Amino acid sequence: MGRFVVVVDEDIDPTDMFDVLWAMCTRCDPVEDIDFVRKMWSGPLDPMIPHGAKSFHNSRAVIDACHPHERLKDFPKVARATPELLAKVKEKFADTLAKA
């Protein structure tokens, strides 16, 4: 039913929910970057549509989780561990991580 649409930069994997949530938490100002579109077409299987309704509409939220365009030059760089460091951490804490 598409209630939420999140737009991300090319450095975010849109199939990885952790990446998408991280982008939303670090690149989105809710007041500036979330727009609502009302009266969008929906369907009879939408659980939010009242039983017996003759028309099927809902609202959508469009969330901009991209780098702020006006701050591209001074926006903080993403700090990432190297693949080698990640492998070492996974190996060192394998027992602990397996429980999580």
MARKEKE-333417 format. One record per residue: residue in one letter; x, y, z of N, C-alpha, C in turn. Coordinates in pm, whole numbers, padded with zeros to 5 digits, always signed. Layout:
residues N
AXYZXYZXYZ...
This chain:
residues 100
M+00081-00119+00000+00000+00000+00000+00086+00126+00000G+00217+00111+00018+00310+00221-00001+00291+00340+00090R+00270+00322+00218+00250+00436+00307+00376+00520+00326F+00490+00456+00321+00616+00528+00342+00710+00504+00225V+00765+00612+00173+00865+00605+00067+00988+00676+00121V+01101+00607+00124+01225+00665+00174+01322+00676+00058V+01371+00796+00035+01468+00822-00072+01605+00830-00009V+01702+00752-00063+01837+00748-00006+01941+00775-00114D+02064+00807-00072+02176+00827-00163+02229+00693-00213E+02321+00701-00309+02377+00579-00369+02465+00499-00274D+02509+00560-00163+02592+00486-00068+02509+00403+00030I+02378+00408+00018+02289+00332+00106+02226+00219+00025D+02229+00098+00083+02166-00017+00020+02017-00015+00053P+01931+00014-00042+01788+00025-00010+01724-00107+00032T+01792-00219+00011+01738-00348+00053+01780-00383+00195D+01867-00302+00255+01916-00326+00391+01846-00230+00486M+01752-00282+00566+01673-00197+00654+01761-00120+00752F+01872-00180+00798+01963-00109+00888+02020+00015+00819D+02065+00000+00695+02118+00114+00618+02013+00224+00601V+01891+00184+00567+01785+00282+00543+01752+00357+00672L+01737+00284+00783+01709+00350+00911+01824+00439+00954W+01948+00394+00929+02065+00476+00963+02061+00606+00884A+02030+00599+00756+02021+00721+00674+01910+00812+00724M+01797+00755+00761+01688+00837+00813+01729+00908+00942C+01801+00837+01028+01840+00894+01158+01952+00996+01147T+02034+00988+01043+02150+01077+01035+02139+01183+00926R+02044+01170+00834+02037+01263+00721+01901+01329+00705C+01807+01297+00789+01671+01348+00774+01635+01441+00889D+01594+01563+00855+01536+01655+00953+01385+01642+00936P+01314+01584+01032+01172+01555+01012+01089+01674+00966V+01115+01791+01018+01035+01908+00978+01059+01945+00832E+01183+01934+00788+01220+01975+00653+01209+01864+00548D+01228+01739+00590+01250+01632+00494+01142+01526+00486I+01028+01548+00550+00917+01455+00537+00797+01531+00482D+00746+01483+00370+00627+01542+00308+00515+01439+00311F+00394+01489+00323+00277+01403+00324+00193+01429+00200V+00150+01320+00136+00063+01330+00020-00069+01264+00060R-00175+01340+00056-00306+01290+00099-00389+01242-00020K-00484+01157+00011-00580+01107-00088-00514+01034-00205M-00420+00946-00173-00358+00863-00275-00443+00737-00295W-00443+00685-00418-00520+00566-00444-00465+00450-00362S-00552+00371-00305-00514+00253-00230-00591+00135-00289G-00622+00037-00209-00694-00079-00259-00781-00140-00151P-00869-00231-00190-00962-00290-00093-00894-00378+00013L-00769-00419-00010-00698-00502+00088-00625-00419+00193D-00628-00287+00181-00562-00198+00278-00637-00207+00410P-00570-00252+00519-00640-00268+00647-00685-00135+00709M-00633-00023+00661-00674+00107+00714-00803+00158+00651I-00848+00098+00542-00971+00141+00476-01090+00083+00553P-01186+00167+00591-01303+00116+00665-01379+00012+00584H-01430-00088+00654-01510-00193+00589-01630-00131+00519G-01652-00170+00396-01766-00121+00320-01742+00010+00248A-01620+00064+00254-01591+00191+00187-01608+00177+00036K-01654+00283-00027-01675+00282-00172-01551+00329-00248S-01467+00409-00183-01342+00453-00247-01226+00416-00156F-01113+00393-00218-00997+00343-00144-00883+00444-00153H-00865+00522-00048-00759+00622-00045-00686+00616+00089N-00558+00651+00086-00481+00665+00208-00382+00780+00190S-00301+00801+00288-00198+00905+00280-00062+00839+00271R+00036+00912+00219+00173+00862+00206+00268+00961+00268A+00377+00910+00322+00486+00994+00371+00606+00970+00280V+00663+01078+00229+00783+01070+00148+00896+01127+00233I+00996+01043+00261+01105+01079+00352+01234+01095+00273D+01292+01214+00279+01419+01242+00213+01531+01211+00312A+01600+01098+00291+01710+01057+00378+01842+01066+00302C+01855+01169+00219+01977+01193+00141+02060+01300+00210H+02187+01307+00170+02271+01418+00218+02200+01549+00184P+02200+01646+00275+02139+01775+00242+02217+01841+00128H+02151+01868+00018+02217+01921-00102+02294+02051-00073E+02234+02136+00008+02298+02265+00036+02420+02253+00128R+02444+02133+00183+02558+02112+00274+02653+02004+00224L+02651+01973+00096+02735+01865+00044+02882+01886+00075K+02930+02009+00069+03073+02035+00092+03114+02019+00238D+03025+02051+00333+03065+02047+00474+02993+01939+00556F+02911+01855+00490+02842+01750+00564+02943+01645+00608P+02936+01597+00734+03035+01500+00784+03043+01374+00697K+03164+01328+00678+03188+01204+00603+03142+01085+00687V+03107+00977+00621+03065+00855+00689+03189+00781+00737A+03189+00746+00865+03300+00670+00922+03267+00522+00912R+03349+00448+00841+03326+00304+00823+03452+00227+00857A+03433+00109+00912+03545+00021+00939+03583-00050+00809T+03709-00083+00797+03754-00157+00679+03700-00301+00686P+03689-00367+00574+03644-00507+00577+03735-00595+00662E+03865-00564+00663+03959-00642+00744+03928-00627+00893L+03903-00503+00938+03871-00479+01078+03740-00547+01115L+03641-00538+01029+03512-00605+01057+03530-00755+01071A+03613-00815+00986+03638-00959+00994+03706-00994+01126K+03803-00911+01170+03871-00937+01297+03774-00928+01415V+03688-00829+01414+03591-00812+01522+03494-00931+01525K+03445-00971+01406+03354-01086+01400+03420-01213+01451E+03547-01230+01418+03620-01348+01464+03642-01343+01615K+03684-01228+01665+03714-01213+01808+03589-01232+01894F+03475-01182+01848+03354-01186+01928+03249-01281+01872A+03293-01385+01803+03202-01479+01738+03101-01538+01837D+03149-01577+01956+03058-01639+02055+02952-01539+02101T+02994-01418+02125+02900-01314+02173+02802-01276+02063L+02851-01257+01941+02765-01217+01831+02665-01326+01793A+02702-01452+01813+02613-01563+01780+02491-01565+01872K+02505-01511+01994+02394-01508+02092+02297-01395+02062A+02342-01294+01990+02256-01176+01966+02150-01202+01863
